[in-house]
């Protein structure tokens, strides 16, 4: 059963990788904003940090997913 999941991941389409990228970044960005707020105490700064991080890490994650989709066992 776990191998079926691995096989499905290896054949992920570009669309699926993009949807996974966006959903994961939303979770990660909420975390970054929360941590930034606790550290800075400023919601505007925390949202600014989260906004920058949202886009840079989305691009990096998508590229990472596409590289791994090409990796052969």
PDB file of N, CA, C, O and CB in Angstrom:
ATOM      1  N   UNK A   1       0.822  -1.191   0.000  1.00  0.00           N
ATOM      2  CA  UNK A   1       0.000   0.000   0.000  1.00  0.00           C
ATOM      3  C   UNK A   1       0.871   1.262   0.000  1.00  0.00           C
ATOM      4  O   UNK A   1       0.588   2.199  -0.746  1.00  0.00           O
ATOM      5  CB  UNK A   1      -0.938  -0.006   1.208  1.00  0.00           C
ATOM      6  N   UNK A   2       1.911   1.299   0.815  1.00  0.00           N
ATOM      7  CA  UNK A   2       2.800   2.466   0.830  1.00  0.00           C
ATOM      8  C   UNK A   2       3.495   2.633  -0.507  1.00  0.00           C
ATOM      9  O   UNK A   2       3.770   3.758  -0.926  1.00  0.00           O
ATOM     10  CB  UNK A   2       3.841   2.341   1.948  1.00  0.00           C
ATOM     11  N   UNK A   3       3.783   1.531  -1.185  1.00  0.00           N
ATOM     12  CA  UNK A   3       4.453   1.617  -2.477  1.00  0.00           C
ATOM     13  C   UNK A   3       3.518   2.194  -3.538  1.00  0.00           C
ATOM     14  O   UNK A   3       3.979   2.855  -4.468  1.00  0.00           O
ATOM     15  CB  UNK A   3       4.957   0.236  -2.908  1.00  0.00           C
ATOM     16  N   UNK A   4       2.207   1.952  -3.413  1.00  0.00           N
ATOM     17  CA  UNK A   4       1.241   2.550  -4.327  1.00  0.00           C
ATOM     18  C   UNK A   4       1.280   4.066  -4.190  1.00  0.00           C
ATOM     19  O   UNK A   4       1.206   4.786  -5.186  1.00  0.00           O
ATOM     20  CB  UNK A   4      -0.184   2.013  -4.053  1.00  0.00           C
ATOM     21  N   UNK A   5       1.396   4.548  -2.965  1.00  0.00           N
ATOM     22  CA  UNK A   5       1.463   5.982  -2.711  1.00  0.00           C
ATOM     23  C   UNK A   5       2.728   6.576  -3.315  1.00  0.00           C
ATOM     24  O   UNK A   5       2.690   7.658  -3.901  1.00  0.00           O
ATOM     25  CB  UNK A   5       1.409   6.264  -1.207  1.00  0.00           C
ATOM     26  N   UNK A   6       3.841   5.878  -3.175  1.00  0.00           N
ATOM     27  CA  UNK A   6       5.108   6.356  -3.735  1.00  0.00           C
ATOM     28  C   UNK A   6       5.022   6.399  -5.252  1.00  0.00           C
ATOM     29  O   UNK A   6       5.479   7.362  -5.867  1.00  0.00           O
ATOM     30  CB  UNK A   6       6.283   5.457  -3.289  1.00  0.00           C
ATOM     31  N   UNK A   7       4.451   5.384  -5.860  1.00  0.00           N
ATOM     32  CA  UNK A   7       4.313   5.350  -7.314  1.00  0.00           C
ATOM     33  C   UNK A   7       3.425   6.481  -7.797  1.00  0.00           C
ATOM     34  O   UNK A   7       3.713   7.097  -8.823  1.00  0.00           O
ATOM     35  CB  UNK A   7       3.747   4.005  -7.769  1.00  0.00           C
ATOM     36  N   UNK A   8       2.344   6.765  -7.072  1.00  0.00           N
ATOM     37  CA  UNK A   8       1.450   7.857  -7.456  1.00  0.00           C
ATOM     38  C   UNK A   8       2.174   9.190  -7.377  1.00  0.00           C
ATOM     39  O   UNK A   8       1.975  10.052  -8.233  1.00  0.00           O
ATOM     40  CB  UNK A   8       0.200   7.877  -6.561  1.00  0.00           C
ATOM     41  N   UNK A   9       3.006   9.373  -6.370  1.00  0.00           N
ATOM     42  CA  UNK A   9       3.745  10.614  -6.206  1.00  0.00           C
ATOM     43  C   UNK A   9       4.732  10.808  -7.343  1.00  0.00           C
ATOM     44  O   UNK A   9       4.900  11.926  -7.829  1.00  0.00           O
ATOM     45  CB  UNK A   9       4.472  10.632  -4.868  1.00  0.00           C
ATOM     46  N   UNK A  10       5.382   9.750  -7.771  1.00  0.00           N
ATOM     47  CA  UNK A  10       6.385   9.863  -8.834  1.00  0.00           C
ATOM     48  C   UNK A  10       5.758  10.309 -10.147  1.00  0.00           C
ATOM     49  O   UNK A  10       6.433  10.924 -10.972  1.00  0.00           O
ATOM     50  CB  UNK A  10       7.104   8.529  -9.030  1.00  0.00           C
ATOM     51  N   UNK A  11       4.490  10.014 -10.353  1.00  0.00           N
ATOM     52  CA  UNK A  11       3.853  10.375 -11.615  1.00  0.00           C
ATOM     53  C   UNK A  11       2.952  11.599 -11.476  1.00  0.00           C
ATOM     54  O   UNK A  11       2.068  11.808 -12.307  1.00  0.00           O
ATOM     55  CB  UNK A  11       3.049   9.204 -12.143  1.00  0.00           C
ATOM     56  N   UNK A  12       3.161  12.408 -10.442  1.00  0.00           N
ATOM     57  CA  UNK A  12       2.359  13.607 -10.251  1.00  0.00           C
ATOM     58  C   UNK A  12       2.435  14.512 -11.474  1.00  0.00           C
ATOM     59  O   UNK A  12       3.498  14.711 -12.063  1.00  0.00           O
ATOM     60  CB  UNK A  12       2.817  14.363  -9.004  1.00  0.00           C
ATOM     61  N   UNK A  13       1.298  15.042 -11.831  1.00  0.00           N
ATOM     62  CA  UNK A  13       1.244  15.983 -12.947  1.00  0.00           C
ATOM     63  C   UNK A  13       1.703  17.366 -12.483  1.00  0.00           C
ATOM     64  O   UNK A  13       1.834  17.625 -11.286  1.00  0.00           O
ATOM     65  CB  UNK A  13      -0.189  16.053 -13.536  1.00  0.00           C
ATOM     66  N   UNK A  14       1.938  18.228 -13.434  1.00  0.00           N
ATOM     67  CA  UNK A  14       2.322  19.603 -13.112  1.00  0.00           C
ATOM     68  C   UNK A  14       1.197  20.287 -12.334  1.00  0.00           C
ATOM     69  O   UNK A  14       1.462  21.028 -11.387  1.00  0.00           O
ATOM     70  CB  UNK A  14       2.654  20.399 -14.404  1.00  0.00           C
ATOM     71  N   UNK A  15      -0.052  20.045 -12.725  1.00  0.00           N
ATOM     72  CA  UNK A  15      -1.199  20.656 -12.046  1.00  0.00           C
ATOM     73  C   UNK A  15      -1.264  20.202 -10.589  1.00  0.00           C
ATOM     74  O   UNK A  15      -1.472  21.023  -9.696  1.00  0.00           O
ATOM     75  CB  UNK A  15      -2.513  20.300 -12.776  1.00  0.00           C
ATOM     76  N   UNK A  16      -1.088  18.906 -10.342  1.00  0.00           N
ATOM     77  CA  UNK A  16      -1.124  18.381  -8.978  1.00  0.00           C
ATOM     78  C   UNK A  16       0.023  18.970  -8.158  1.00  0.00           C
ATOM     79  O   UNK A  16      -0.173  19.342  -7.001  1.00  0.00           O
ATOM     80  CB  UNK A  16      -1.045  16.835  -8.986  1.00  0.00           C
ATOM     81  N   UNK A  17       1.205  19.057  -8.741  1.00  0.00           N
ATOM     82  CA  UNK A  17       2.340  19.655  -8.038  1.00  0.00           C
ATOM     83  C   UNK A  17       2.051  21.111  -7.690  1.00  0.00           C
ATOM     84  O   UNK A  17       2.408  21.570  -6.605  1.00  0.00           O
ATOM     85  CB  UNK A  17       3.616  19.557  -8.892  1.00  0.00           C
ATOM     86  N   UNK A  18       1.414  21.834  -8.590  1.00  0.00           N
ATOM     87  CA  UNK A  18       1.085  23.230  -8.335  1.00  0.00           C
ATOM     88  C   UNK A  18       0.068  23.366  -7.205  1.00  0.00           C
ATOM     89  O   UNK A  18       0.224  24.229  -6.341  1.00  0.00           O
ATOM     90  CB  UNK A  18       0.549  23.884  -9.603  1.00  0.00           C
ATOM     91  N   UNK A  19      -0.960  22.536  -7.196  1.00  0.00           N
ATOM     92  CA  UNK A  19      -1.969  22.573  -6.131  1.00  0.00           C
ATOM     93  C   UNK A  19      -1.339  22.205  -4.788  1.00  0.00           C
ATOM     94  O   UNK A  19      -1.624  22.841  -3.773  1.00  0.00           O
ATOM     95  CB  UNK A  19      -3.140  21.613  -6.455  1.00  0.00           C
ATOM     96  N   UNK A  20      -0.490  21.190  -4.779  1.00  0.00           N
ATOM     97  CA  UNK A  20       0.214  20.813  -3.546  1.00  0.00           C
ATOM     98  C   UNK A  20       1.113  21.944  -3.073  1.00  0.00           C
ATOM     99  O   UNK A  20       1.204  22.209  -1.875  1.00  0.00           O
ATOM    100  CB  UNK A  20       1.044  19.537  -3.763  1.00  0.00           C
ATOM    101  N   UNK A  21       1.773  22.609  -4.005  1.00  0.00           N
ATOM    102  CA  UNK A  21       2.645  23.725  -3.679  1.00  0.00           C
ATOM    103  C   UNK A  21       1.865  24.832  -2.984  1.00  0.00           C
ATOM    104  O   UNK A  21       2.282  25.329  -1.938  1.00  0.00           O
ATOM    105  CB  UNK A  21       3.320  24.262  -4.940  1.00  0.00           C
ATOM    106  N   UNK A  22       0.747  25.210  -3.557  1.00  0.00           N
ATOM    107  CA  UNK A  22      -0.056  26.296  -2.996  1.00  0.00           C
ATOM    108  C   UNK A  22      -0.619  25.925  -1.629  1.00  0.00           C
ATOM    109  O   UNK A  22      -0.543  26.722  -0.694  1.00  0.00           O
ATOM    110  CB  UNK A  22      -1.195  26.658  -3.947  1.00  0.00           C
ATOM    111  N   UNK A  23      -1.181  24.730  -1.501  1.00  0.00           N
ATOM    112  CA  UNK A  23      -1.777  24.344  -0.209  1.00  0.00           C
ATOM    113  C   UNK A  23      -0.722  24.252   0.889  1.00  0.00           C
ATOM    114  O   UNK A  23      -0.965  24.678   2.018  1.00  0.00           O
ATOM    115  CB  UNK A  23      -2.509  22.998  -0.338  1.00  0.00           C
ATOM    116  N   UNK A  24       0.435  23.705   0.571  1.00  0.00           N
ATOM    117  CA  UNK A  24       1.495  23.603   1.579  1.00  0.00           C
ATOM    118  C   UNK A  24       2.024  24.979   1.966  1.00  0.00           C
ATOM    119  O   UNK A  24       2.316  25.225   3.136  1.00  0.00           O
ATOM    120  CB  UNK A  24       2.643  22.730   1.059  1.00  0.00           C
ATOM    121  N   UNK A  25       2.148  25.868   1.003  1.00  0.00           N
ATOM    122  CA  UNK A  25       2.645  27.214   1.311  1.00  0.00           C
ATOM    123  C   UNK A  25       1.673  27.978   2.189  1.00  0.00           C
ATOM    124  O   UNK A  25       2.103  28.756   3.040  1.00  0.00           O
ATOM    125  CB  UNK A  25       2.902  27.994   0.026  1.00  0.00           C
ATOM    126  N   UNK A  26       0.379  27.780   2.007  1.00  0.00           N
ATOM    127  CA  UNK A  26      -0.586  28.455   2.874  1.00  0.00           C
ATOM    128  C   UNK A  26      -0.401  28.022   4.327  1.00  0.00           C
ATOM    129  O   UNK A  26      -0.448  28.849   5.237  1.00  0.00           O
ATOM    130  CB  UNK A  26      -2.025  28.161   2.409  1.00  0.00           C
ATOM    131  N   UNK A  27      -0.193  26.736   4.538  1.00  0.00           N
ATOM    132  CA  UNK A  27       0.067  26.230   5.894  1.00  0.00           C
ATOM    133  C   UNK A  27       1.390  26.796   6.417  1.00  0.00           C
ATOM    134  O   UNK A  27       1.458  27.287   7.544  1.00  0.00           O
ATOM    135  CB  UNK A  27       0.102  24.672   5.906  1.00  0.00           C
ATOM    136  N   UNK A  28       2.429  26.725   5.600  1.00  0.00           N
ATOM    137  CA  UNK A  28       3.743  27.212   6.013  1.00  0.00           C
ATOM    138  C   UNK A  28       3.761  28.703   6.277  1.00  0.00           C
ATOM    139  O   UNK A  28       4.421  29.165   7.208  1.00  0.00           O
ATOM    140  CB  UNK A  28       4.764  26.880   4.969  1.00  0.00           C
ATOM    141  N   UNK A  29       3.041  29.459   5.466  1.00  0.00           N
ATOM    142  CA  UNK A  29       3.006  30.906   5.640  1.00  0.00           C
ATOM    143  C   UNK A  29       2.249  31.292   6.903  1.00  0.00           C
ATOM    144  O   UNK A  29       2.648  32.222   7.603  1.00  0.00           O
ATOM    145  CB  UNK A  29       2.370  31.569   4.424  1.00  0.00           C
ATOM    146  N   UNK A  30       1.169  30.593   7.201  1.00  0.00           N
ATOM    147  CA  UNK A  30       0.448  30.852   8.457  1.00  0.00           C
ATOM    148  C   UNK A  30       1.378  30.619   9.643  1.00  0.00           C
ATOM    149  O   UNK A  30       1.358  31.377  10.613  1.00  0.00           O
ATOM    150  CB  UNK A  30      -0.815  29.946   8.571  1.00  0.00           C
ATOM    151  N   UNK A  31       2.182  29.583   9.564  1.00  0.00           N
ATOM    152  CA  UNK A  31       3.155  29.291  10.611  1.00  0.00           C
ATOM    153  C   UNK A  31       4.201  30.405  10.717  1.00  0.00           C
ATOM    154  O   UNK A  31       4.528  30.854  11.816  1.00  0.00           O
ATOM    155  CB  UNK A  31       3.839  27.945  10.340  1.00  0.00           C
ATOM    156  N   UNK A  32       4.720  30.843   9.576  1.00  0.00           N
ATOM    157  CA  UNK A  32       5.728  31.911   9.558  1.00  0.00           C
ATOM    158  C   UNK A  32       5.160  33.206  10.141  1.00  0.00           C
ATOM    159  O   UNK A  32       5.829  33.879  10.925  1.00  0.00           O
ATOM    160  CB  UNK A  32       6.231  32.154   8.120  1.00  0.00           C
ATOM    161  N   UNK A  33       3.943  33.551   9.764  1.00  0.00           N
ATOM    162  CA  UNK A  33       3.313  34.770  10.286  1.00  0.00           C
ATOM    163  C   UNK A  33       3.139  34.670  11.802  1.00  0.00           C
ATOM    164  O   UNK A  33       3.402  35.632  12.523  1.00  0.00           O
ATOM    165  CB  UNK A  33       1.943  35.012   9.603  1.00  0.00           C
ATOM    166  N   UNK A  34       2.698  33.515  12.280  1.00  0.00           N
ATOM    167  CA  UNK A  34       2.505  33.319  13.722  1.00  0.00           C
ATOM    168  C   UNK A  34       3.821  33.458  14.477  1.00  0.00           C
ATOM    169  O   UNK A  34       3.895  34.169  15.480  1.00  0.00           O
ATOM    170  CB  UNK A  34       1.887  31.943  13.999  1.00  0.00           C
ATOM    171  N   UNK A  35       4.849  32.786  14.000  1.00  0.00           N
ATOM    172  CA  UNK A  35       6.161  32.860  14.654  1.00  0.00           C
ATOM    173  C   UNK A  35       6.711  34.286  14.590  1.00  0.00           C
ATOM    174  O   UNK A  35       7.237  34.801  15.577  1.00  0.00           O
ATOM    175  CB  UNK A  35       7.155  31.874  13.992  1.00  0.00           C
ATOM    176  N   UNK A  36       6.584  34.920  13.417  1.00  0.00           N
ATOM    177  CA  UNK A  36       7.072  36.290  13.272  1.00  0.00           C
ATOM    178  C   UNK A  36       6.354  37.242  14.223  1.00  0.00           C
ATOM    179  O   UNK A  36       6.973  38.148  14.780  1.00  0.00           O
ATOM    180  CB  UNK A  36       6.898  36.763  11.832  1.00  0.00           C
ATOM    181  N   UNK A  37       5.069  37.044  14.407  1.00  0.00           N
ATOM    182  CA  UNK A  37       4.305  37.893  15.323  1.00  0.00           C
ATOM    183  C   UNK A  37       4.779  37.708  16.764  1.00  0.00           C
ATOM    184  O   UNK A  37       4.948  38.678  17.503  1.00  0.00           O
ATOM    185  CB  UNK A  37       2.803  37.581  15.216  1.00  0.00           C
ATOM    186  N   UNK A  38       4.989  36.451  17.151  1.00  0.00           N
ATOM    187  CA  UNK A  38       5.470  36.196  18.520  1.00  0.00           C
ATOM    188  C   UNK A  38       6.846  36.817  18.754  1.00  0.00           C
ATOM    189  O   UNK A  38       7.136  37.287  19.854  1.00  0.00           O
ATOM    190  CB  UNK A  38       5.529  34.684  18.793  1.00  0.00           C
ATOM    191  N   UNK A  39       7.681  36.822  17.741  1.00  0.00           N
ATOM    192  CA  UNK A  39       9.029  37.380  17.876  1.00  0.00           C
ATOM    193  C   UNK A  39       9.018  38.908  17.847  1.00  0.00           C
ATOM    194  O   UNK A  39       9.676  39.559  18.658  1.00  0.00           O
ATOM    195  CB  UNK A  39       9.931  36.848  16.764  1.00  0.00           C
ATOM    196  N   UNK A  40       8.257  39.473  16.897  1.00  0.00           N
ATOM    197  CA  UNK A  40       8.296  40.931  16.708  1.00  0.00           C
ATOM    198  C   UNK A  40       7.224  41.682  17.485  1.00  0.00           C
ATOM    199  O   UNK A  40       7.424  42.837  17.861  1.00  0.00           O
ATOM    200  CB  UNK A  40       8.155  41.252  15.252  1.00  0.00           C
ATOM    201  N   UNK A  41       6.098  41.040  17.724  1.00  0.00           N
ATOM    202  CA  UNK A  41       4.973  41.715  18.373  1.00  0.00           C
ATOM    203  C   UNK A  41       4.239  42.672  17.448  1.00  0.00           C
ATOM    204  O   UNK A  41       3.347  43.400  17.885  1.00  0.00           O
ATOM    205  CB  UNK A  41       5.456  42.463  19.580  1.00  0.00           C
ATOM    206  N   UNK A  42       4.610  42.675  16.175  1.00  0.00           N
ATOM    207  CA  UNK A  42       3.995  43.598  15.207  1.00  0.00           C
ATOM    208  C   UNK A  42       3.318  42.793  14.101  1.00  0.00           C
ATOM    209  O   UNK A  42       3.989  42.111  13.326  1.00  0.00           O
ATOM    210  CB  UNK A  42       5.061  44.571  14.603  1.00  0.00           C
ATOM    211  N   UNK A  43       1.999  42.872  14.027  1.00  0.00           N
ATOM    212  CA  UNK A  43       1.266  42.086  13.040  1.00  0.00           C
ATOM    213  C   UNK A  43       1.601  42.515  11.615  1.00  0.00           C
ATOM    214  O   UNK A  43       1.669  41.672  10.720  1.00  0.00           O
ATOM    215  CB  UNK A  43      -0.229  42.209  13.280  1.00  0.00           C
ATOM    216  N   UNK A  44       1.812  43.824  11.388  1.00  0.00           N
ATOM    217  CA  UNK A  44       2.145  44.291  10.037  1.00  0.00           C
ATOM    218  C   UNK A  44       3.472  43.705   9.559  1.00  0.00           C
ATOM    219  O   UNK A  44       3.589  43.264   8.416  1.00  0.00           O
ATOM    220  CB  UNK A  44       2.207  45.824  10.003  1.00  0.00           C
ATOM    221  N   UNK A  45       4.446  43.704  10.424  1.00  0.00           N
ATOM    222  CA  UNK A  45       5.750  43.139  10.083  1.00  0.00           C
ATOM    223  C   UNK A  45       5.644  41.627   9.865  1.00  0.00           C
ATOM    224  O   UNK A  45       6.244  41.086   8.936  1.00  0.00           O
ATOM    225  CB  UNK A  45       6.777  43.447  11.192  1.00  0.00           C
ATOM    226  N   UNK A  46       4.881  40.955  10.720  1.00  0.00           N
ATOM    227  CA  UNK A  46       4.710  39.504  10.599  1.00  0.00           C
ATOM    228  C   UNK A  46       4.050  39.140   9.263  1.00  0.00           C
ATOM    229  O   UNK A  46       4.470  38.190   8.602  1.00  0.00           O
ATOM    230  CB  UNK A  46       3.867  38.964  11.773  1.00  0.00           C
ATOM    231  N   UNK A  47       3.031  39.883   8.873  1.00  0.00           N
ATOM    232  CA  UNK A  47       2.350  39.625   7.600  1.00  0.00           C
ATOM    233  C   UNK A  47       3.290  39.938   6.430  1.00  0.00           C
ATOM    234  O   UNK A  47       3.277  39.234   5.420  1.00  0.00           O
ATOM    235  CB  UNK A  47       1.046  40.469   7.491  1.00  0.00           C
ATOM    236  N   UNK A  48       4.098  40.984   6.561  1.00  0.00           N
ATOM    237  CA  UNK A  48       5.076  41.307   5.515  1.00  0.00           C
ATOM    238  C   UNK A  48       6.094  40.200   5.328  1.00  0.00           C
ATOM    239  O   UNK A  48       6.397  39.810   4.201  1.00  0.00           O
ATOM    240  CB  UNK A  48       5.791  42.602   5.844  1.00  0.00           C
ATOM    241  N   UNK A  49       6.615  39.700   6.422  1.00  0.00           N
ATOM    242  CA  UNK A  49       7.565  38.582   6.359  1.00  0.00           C
ATOM    243  C   UNK A  49       6.891  37.367   5.726  1.00  0.00           C
ATOM    244  O   UNK A  49       7.468  36.719   4.853  1.00  0.00           O
ATOM    245  CB  UNK A  49       8.102  38.228   7.777  1.00  0.00           C
ATOM    246  N   UNK A  50       5.679  37.062   6.163  1.00  0.00           N
ATOM    247  CA  UNK A  50       4.943  35.924   5.610  1.00  0.00           C
ATOM    248  C   UNK A  50       4.647  36.086   4.128  1.00  0.00           C
ATOM    249  O   UNK A  50       4.686  35.112   3.376  1.00  0.00           O
ATOM    250  CB  UNK A  50       3.650  35.730   6.361  1.00  0.00           C
ATOM    251  N   UNK A  51       4.352  37.314   3.703  1.00  0.00           N
ATOM    252  CA  UNK A  51       4.055  37.558   2.290  1.00  0.00           C
ATOM    253  C   UNK A  51       5.250  37.321   1.391  1.00  0.00           C
ATOM    254  O   UNK A  51       5.122  36.732   0.318  1.00  0.00           O
ATOM    255  CB  UNK A  51       3.563  38.963   2.103  1.00  0.00           C
ATOM    256  N   UNK A  52       6.400  37.776   1.824  1.00  0.00           N
ATOM    257  CA  UNK A  52       7.626  37.553   1.047  1.00  0.00           C
ATOM    258  C   UNK A  52       7.939  36.062   0.992  1.00  0.00           C
ATOM    259  O   UNK A  52       8.243  35.520  -0.071  1.00  0.00           O
ATOM    260  CB  UNK A  52       8.822  38.335   1.660  1.00  0.00           C
ATOM    261  N   UNK A  53       7.862  35.417   2.128  1.00  0.00           N
ATOM    262  CA  UNK A  53       8.156  33.993   2.250  1.00  0.00           C
ATOM    263  C   UNK A  53       7.194  33.150   1.417  1.00  0.00           C
ATOM    264  O   UNK A  53       7.587  32.127   0.856  1.00  0.00           O
ATOM    265  CB  UNK A  53       8.093  33.566   3.711  1.00  0.00           C
ATOM    266  N   UNK A  54       5.947  33.573   1.338  1.00  0.00           N
ATOM    267  CA  UNK A  54       4.933  32.833   0.581  1.00  0.00           C
ATOM    268  C   UNK A  54       5.381  32.618  -0.864  1.00  0.00           C
ATOM    269  O   UNK A  54       5.346  31.494  -1.364  1.00  0.00           O
ATOM    270  CB  UNK A  54       3.586  33.580   0.613  1.00  0.00           C
ATOM    271  N   UNK A  55       5.795  33.671  -1.525  1.00  0.00           N
ATOM    272  CA  UNK A  55       6.135  33.578  -2.937  1.00  0.00           C
ATOM    273  C   UNK A  55       7.488  32.915  -3.180  1.00  0.00           C
ATOM    274  O   UNK A  55       7.617  32.102  -4.095  1.00  0.00           O
ATOM    275  CB  UNK A  55       6.129  34.949  -3.550  1.00  0.00           C
ATOM    276  N   UNK A  56       8.488  33.245  -2.386  1.00  0.00           N
ATOM    277  CA  UNK A  56       9.809  32.654  -2.628  1.00  0.00           C
ATOM    278  C   UNK A  56       9.794  31.151  -2.387  1.00  0.00           C
ATOM    279  O   UNK A  56      10.368  30.393  -3.169  1.00  0.00           O
ATOM    280  CB  UNK A  56      10.863  33.314  -1.734  1.00  0.00           C
ATOM    281  N   UNK A  57       9.155  30.721  -1.334  1.00  0.00           N
ATOM    282  CA  UNK A  57       9.146  29.287  -1.034  1.00  0.00           C
ATOM    283  C   UNK A  57       8.212  28.503  -1.944  1.00  0.00           C
ATOM    284  O   UNK A  57       8.420  27.307  -2.149  1.00  0.00           O
ATOM    285  CB  UNK A  57       8.747  29.063   0.405  1.00  0.00           C
ATOM    286  N   UNK A  58       7.181  29.152  -2.500  1.00  0.00           N
ATOM    287  CA  UNK A  58       6.305  28.473  -3.447  1.00  0.00           C
ATOM    288  C   UNK A  58       7.089  28.111  -4.710  1.00  0.00           C
ATOM    289  O   UNK A  58       6.956  27.004  -5.231  1.00  0.00           O
ATOM    290  CB  UNK A  58       5.085  29.359  -3.798  1.00  0.00           C
ATOM    291  N   UNK A  59       7.888  29.030  -5.190  1.00  0.00           N
ATOM    292  CA  UNK A  59       8.703  28.778  -6.376  1.00  0.00           C
ATOM    293  C   UNK A  59       9.719  27.670  -6.095  1.00  0.00           C
ATOM    294  O   UNK A  59       9.887  26.756  -6.903  1.00  0.00           O
ATOM    295  CB  UNK A  59       9.424  30.070  -6.823  1.00  0.00           C
ATOM    296  N   UNK A  60      10.384  27.754  -4.963  1.00  0.00           N
ATOM    297  CA  UNK A  60      11.367  26.731  -4.609  1.00  0.00           C
ATOM    298  C   UNK A  60      10.729  25.350  -4.446  1.00  0.00           C
ATOM    299  O   UNK A  60      11.291  24.354  -4.901  1.00  0.00           O
ATOM    300  CB  UNK A  60      12.081  27.121  -3.324  1.00  0.00           C
ATOM    301  N   UNK A  61       9.568  25.283  -3.805  1.00  0.00           N
ATOM    302  CA  UNK A  61       8.904  23.995  -3.589  1.00  0.00           C
ATOM    303  C   UNK A  61       8.466  23.379  -4.922  1.00  0.00           C
ATOM    304  O   UNK A  61       8.649  22.182  -5.147  1.00  0.00           O
ATOM    305  CB  UNK A  61       7.685  24.168  -2.656  1.00  0.00           C
ATOM    306  N   UNK A  62       7.893  24.194  -5.793  1.00  0.00           N
ATOM    307  CA  UNK A  62       7.448  23.673  -7.085  1.00  0.00           C
ATOM    308  C   UNK A  62       8.628  23.086  -7.864  1.00  0.00           C
ATOM    309  O   UNK A  62       8.530  21.998  -8.431  1.00  0.00           O
ATOM    310  CB  UNK A  62       6.764  24.785  -7.909  1.00  0.00           C
ATOM    311  N   UNK A  63       9.728  23.810  -7.882  1.00  0.00           N
ATOM    312  CA  UNK A  63      10.924  23.311  -8.563  1.00  0.00           C
ATOM    313  C   UNK A  63      11.391  22.004  -7.928  1.00  0.00           C
ATOM    314  O   UNK A  63      11.755  21.065  -8.635  1.00  0.00           O
ATOM    315  CB  UNK A  63      12.054  24.363  -8.519  1.00  0.00           C
ATOM    316  N   UNK A  64      11.382  21.942  -6.626  1.00  0.00           N
ATOM    317  CA  UNK A  64      11.777  20.738  -5.899  1.00  0.00           C
ATOM    318  C   UNK A  64      10.877  19.559  -6.261  1.00  0.00           C
ATOM    319  O   UNK A  64      11.367  18.455  -6.493  1.00  0.00           O
ATOM    320  CB  UNK A  64      11.735  20.988  -4.387  1.00  0.00           C
ATOM    321  N   UNK A  65       9.567  19.785  -6.310  1.00  0.00           N
ATOM    322  CA  UNK A  65       8.609  18.728  -6.683  1.00  0.00           C
ATOM    323  C   UNK A  65       8.882  18.209  -8.094  1.00  0.00           C
ATOM    324  O   UNK A  65       8.857  17.001  -8.327  1.00  0.00           O
ATOM    325  CB  UNK A  65       7.161  19.253  -6.590  1.00  0.00           C
ATOM    326  N   UNK A  66       9.139  19.109  -9.024  1.00  0.00           N
ATOM    327  CA  UNK A  66       9.357  18.701 -10.406  1.00  0.00           C
ATOM    328  C   UNK A  66      10.655  17.921 -10.551  1.00  0.00           C
ATOM    329  O   UNK A  66      10.712  16.971 -11.332  1.00  0.00           O
ATOM    330  CB  UNK A  66       9.373  19.919 -11.322  1.00  0.00           C
ATOM    331  N   UNK A  67      11.694  18.295  -9.821  1.00  0.00           N
ATOM    332  CA  UNK A  67      12.931  17.525  -9.850  1.00  0.00           C
ATOM    333  C   UNK A  67      12.676  16.131  -9.326  1.00  0.00           C
ATOM    334  O   UNK A  67      13.110  15.155  -9.937  1.00  0.00           O
ATOM    335  CB  UNK A  67      14.029  18.215  -9.030  1.00  0.00           C
ATOM    336  N   UNK A  68      11.984  16.017  -8.214  1.00  0.00           N
ATOM    337  CA  UNK A  68      11.720  14.703  -7.640  1.00  0.00           C
ATOM    338  C   UNK A  68      10.789  13.860  -8.524  1.00  0.00           C
ATOM    339  O   UNK A  68      10.866  12.631  -8.501  1.00  0.00           O
ATOM    340  CB  UNK A  68      11.114  14.859  -6.253  1.00  0.00           C
ATOM    341  N   UNK A  69       9.916  14.507  -9.299  1.00  0.00           N
ATOM    342  CA  UNK A  69       9.052  13.761 -10.208  1.00  0.00           C
ATOM    343  C   UNK A  69       9.882  13.080 -11.311  1.00  0.00           C
ATOM    344  O   UNK A  69       9.431  12.104 -11.910  1.00  0.00           O
ATOM    345  CB  UNK A  69       7.993  14.701 -10.832  1.00  0.00           C
ATOM    346  N   UNK A  70      11.087  13.589 -11.576  1.00  0.00           N
ATOM    347  CA  UNK A  70      11.958  13.022 -12.608  1.00  0.00           C
ATOM    348  C   UNK A  70      12.941  11.999 -12.063  1.00  0.00           C
ATOM    349  O   UNK A  70      13.576  11.286 -12.840  1.00  0.00           O
ATOM    350  CB  UNK A  70      12.717  14.121 -13.294  1.00  0.00           C
ATOM    351  N   UNK A  71      13.079  11.911 -10.761  1.00  0.00           N
ATOM    352  CA  UNK A  71      14.034  10.977 -10.155  1.00  0.00           C
ATOM    353  C   UNK A  71      13.556   9.552 -10.378  1.00  0.00           C
ATOM    354  O   UNK A  71      12.406   9.208 -10.106  1.00  0.00           O
ATOM    355  CB  UNK A  71      14.209  11.261  -8.636  1.00  0.00           C
ATOM    356  N   UNK A  72      14.462   8.743 -10.877  1.00  0.00           N
ATOM    357  CA  UNK A  72      14.134   7.342 -11.106  1.00  0.00           C
ATOM    358  C   UNK A  72      14.776   6.506  -9.997  1.00  0.00           C
ATOM    359  O   UNK A  72      15.849   6.827  -9.485  1.00  0.00           O
ATOM    360  CB  UNK A  72      14.619   6.872 -12.520  1.00  0.00           C
ATOM    361  N   UNK A  73      14.091   5.444  -9.653  1.00  0.00           N
ATOM    362  CA  UNK A  73      14.621   4.574  -8.596  1.00  0.00           C
ATOM    363  C   UNK A  73      15.787   3.767  -9.092  1.00  0.00           C
ATOM    364  O   UNK A  73      16.358   2.980  -8.338  1.00  0.00           O
ATOM    365  CB  UNK A  73      13.543   3.644  -8.069  1.00  0.00           C
TER     366      UNK A  73
END
